[in-house]
């Protein structure tokens, strides 16, 4: 809100689609609006205010006649340089290079992936920028992703939980934390039950280069040692025991070489 005293004039730059509200501070609204931007807008009284607009881009003049007034310029949306920067005032979204479909939507105008550059403190080159992910109350969720000379760090609740090191290692920095893999049809981890010392496991995720680790999860029958005796890429793999009467439940884990 800007206060304009009676008898004075102010020039206001506006963008396409802006709305100007002029409110008297002393009786009847007698302020007037003129200039390039006012060409498209006719004044209308709404709840004691005068509403002018929406306007084309330009500079308009407000002349307070007979009474002091206040004025506000309300953005009805903004588009700079053909989507270089877009403000969607209706849906409360901001777009860079694109009409936004999310609260912040960024599209690269070139052939490369768009980058968001977050620089670290000027006096400490050991740290880059970070992203803080926080709940609306500021406490339930409080996570930070940071870049440092050691790698990418994942913090939660003020403590570092995990990291990707610059050497390419994955670090779990919480005692009791580890790798959890979803099991199910075609999953990389699961169990299978031997019948007469063998079982073929249908799994479309297996490849010719898969490294499959096996262990008996629940012993059954005459237990033998386990091996993968066959792989059909994209279809299945076969687990075979050295004992023809092994009926154990076998746990498996499938890894792929990088």
For each residue, the residues with C-beta under 8 A, 3 or more apart:
1: 70 71 72
2: 10 70 71 72
3: 25 68 69 70
4: 8 10 31 62 64 68 69 70 71
5: 8 64 68
6: 26 64 65 66 67 68 69
7: 64 65
8: 4 5 63 64
9: 61 62 63 64
10: 2 4 61 62 71
11: 35 59 60 61
12: 20 59 60 61 62 71 73
13: 58 59
14: 18 20 37 53 55 57 58 59 60 73
15: 18 57 75 78
16: 54 55 56 57 79
17: 54 55 75 76 77 78
18: 14 15 37 53 54 55 73 74 75 76
19: 51 52 53 54 55 73 74 75 76
20: 12 14 33 41 51 52 53 55 60 62 71 72 73 74
21: 49 50 51 52 71 72 74
22: 29 31 33 49 50 52 62 69 70 71
23: 29 48 49 50 69 70 71
24: 27 28 29 30 31 48 67 68 69
25: 3 67 68 69 70
26: 6 67 68
27: 24 66 67
28: 24 66 67
29: 22 23 24 45 48 49 50 67 69
30: 24 65 66 67
31: 4 22 24 50 62 63 64 65 67 69 71
32: 62 63 65
33: 20 22 38 41 43 52 60 61 62 63
34: 38 60 61 63
35: 11 38 58 59 60 61
36: 39 56 58 59 60
37: 14 18 40 41 53 55 56 57 58 59 60
38: 33 34 35 41 52 55 60
39: 36 55 56
40: 37 53 54 55 56
41: 20 33 37 38 52 53 54 55
42: 52
43: 33 50 51 52
44: 50 51
45: 29 48 49 50 51
46: 49 50 51
47:
48: 23 24 29 45
49: 21 22 23 29 45 46
50: 21 22 23 29 31 43 44 45 46
51: 19 20 21 43 44 45 46
52: 19 20 21 22 33 38 41 42 43 55 60
53: 14 18 19 20 37 40 41 76
54: 16 17 18 19 40 41 76
55: 14 16 17 18 19 20 37 38 39 40 41 52 58 60
56: 16 36 37 39 40
57: 14 15 16 37
58: 13 14 35 36 37 55
59: 11 12 13 14 35 36 37
60: 11 12 14 20 33 34 35 36 37 38 52 55
61: 9 10 11 12 33 34 35
62: 4 9 10 12 20 22 31 32 33 69 71
63: 8 9 31 32 33 34
64: 4 5 6 7 8 9 31 67 68 69
65: 6 7 30 31 32
66: 6 27 28 30
67: 6 24 25 26 27 28 29 30 31 64
68: 3 4 5 6 24 25 26 64
69: 3 4 6 22 23 24 25 29 31 62 64
70: 1 2 3 4 22 23 25
71: 1 2 4 10 12 20 21 22 23 31 62
72: 1 2 20 21
73: 12 14 18 19 20
74: 18 19 20 21
75: 15 17 18 19 78 87 89
76: 17 18 19 53 54 89
77: 17 87 88 89 90
78: 15 17 75 85 86 87 89
79: 16 82 83 85 86 87
80: 84 85 86
81: 84 85
82: 79
83: 79 86 95 97 98 99
84: 80 81 96 97
85: 78 79 80 81 94 95 96
86: 78 79 80 83 93 94 95 96 98 99 100
87: 75 77 78 79 93 94 95
88: 77 91 92 93 94 95 99 100
89: 75 76 77 78 92
90: 77
91: 88 100
92: 88 89 103
93: 86 87 88 100 101 102 103 104 105
94: 85 86 87 88 100 103 104 105
95: 83 85 86 87 88 98 99 100 104 105 106 107
96: 84 85 86 104 105 106 107 114
97: 83 84 106 107 108 109 114
98: 83 86 95 101 105 106 107
99: 83 86 88 95 105
100: 86 88 91 93 94 95 103 104 105
101: 93 98 105
102: 93 105
103: 92 93 94 100
104: 93 94 95 96 100
105: 93 94 95 96 98 99 100 101 102
106: 95 96 97 98 114 116
107: 95 96 97 98 114
108: 97 111 112 113 114
109: 97
110:
111: 108
112: 108 115
113: 108
114: 96 97 106 107 108
115: 112
116: 106
117: 129
118: 128 129 130 131 147
119: 128 129
120: 124 125 126 127 128 129 147
121: 124 127
122:
123:
124: 120 121 127
125: 120
126: 120 148 149
127: 120 121 124 130 146 147 148 149
128: 118 119 120 146 147 148
129: 117 118 119 120 147
130: 118 127 144 145 146 147
131: 118 144 145
132: 142 143 144
133: 141 142 143 144 145
134: 138 141 142 143
135: 138 139 140 141 142
136:
137: 140
138: 134 135 142
139: 135 142
140: 135 137
141: 133 134 135
142: 132 133 134 135 138 139 156 157 158
143: 132 133 134 154 155 156
144: 130 131 132 133 153 154 155 156
145: 130 131 133 152 153 154 155
146: 127 128 130 152 153 155
147: 118 120 127 128 129 130 152 153
148: 126 127 128 151 152 153
149: 126 127 166
150: 153 163 165 166
151: 148 163 164 165 166 167
152: 145 146 147 148 163 164
153: 144 145 146 147 148 150 160 163
154: 143 144 145 160 161 162 163
155: 143 144 145 146 158 159 160 161
156: 142 143 144 159 161
157: 142
158: 142 155
159: 155 156 173 174
160: 153 154 155 163 173
161: 154 155 156 172 173 174 177
162: 154 170 171 172 173 174 177
163: 150 151 152 153 154 160 170 171 173
164: 151 152 168 169 170 171
165: 150 151 168 169 170 171
166: 149 150 151
167: 151
168: 164 165
169: 164 165
170: 162 163 164 165
171: 162 163 164 165
172: 161 162 177 178 179
173: 159 160 161 162 163 177
174: 159 161 162 177
175:
176:
177: 161 162 172 173 174
178: 172
179: 172
180:
181: 187 188 189 253
182: 187 189
183: 187 189 190 191
184: 187 190
185:
186: 202 203 204 205
187: 181 182 183 184 190 203 205
188: 181 205 253 254 255
189: 181 182 183 251 252 253 254
190: 183 184 187 201 251 252
191: 183 217 249 250 251 252
192: 199 201 239 249 250 252
193: 199 220 247 248 249 250
194: 197 198 199 220 221 239 241 246 247 248 249 250
195: 198 199 247
196: 244 245 247
197: 194 221 224 240 241 242 243 244 245 246
198: 194 195 229 238 239 240 241
199: 192 193 194 195 238 239 250
200: 230 236 237 238 239
201: 190 192 236 237 238 239 252
202: 186 235 236
203: 186 187 206 235 236 237 254
204: 186 234 235
205: 186 187 188 254
206: 203 210 212 231 232 233 234 235 236 237 254
207: 210 231 233 234 256
208: 231 233
209: 256 257
210: 206 207 231 237 254 255 256
211: 254 255 256 257
212: 206 228 231 237 252 253 254 255
213: 252 253 255
214: 226 227 228 239 250 251 252
215: 226 250 251
216: 219 223 226 248 249 250 251
217: 191 248 249 250 251
218: 248 249
219: 216 223 248
220: 193 194 223 246 247 248 249
221: 194 197 243 245 246 247 248
222: 243 245 246
223: 216 219 220 241 243 246 248
224: 197 241 242 243 246
225: 241 242
226: 214 215 216 239 240 241 242 250
227: 214 239 240 242
228: 212 214 231 237 238 239 240
229: 198 238 239 240
230: 200 237 238
231: 206 207 208 210 212 228 236 237 238
232: 206 235 236 237
233: 206 207 208
234: 204 206 207
235: 202 203 204 206 232
236: 200 201 202 203 206 231 232
237: 200 201 203 206 210 212 228 230 231 232
238: 198 199 200 201 228 229 230 231
239: 192 194 198 199 200 201 214 226 227 228 229 250 252
240: 197 198 226 227 228 229
241: 194 197 198 223 224 225 226 244 246 248
242: 197 224 225 226 227 246
243: 197 221 222 223 224 246
244: 196 197 241
245: 196 197 221 222
246: 194 197 220 221 222 223 224 241 242 243
247: 193 194 195 196 220 221
248: 193 194 216 217 218 219 220 221 223 241
249: 191 192 193 194 216 217 218 220
250: 191 192 193 194 199 214 215 216 217 226 239
251: 189 190 191 214 215 216 217
252: 189 190 191 192 201 212 213 214 239
253: 181 188 189 212 213
254: 188 189 203 205 206 210 211 212
255: 188 210 211 212 213
256: 207 209 210 211
257: 209 211
258:
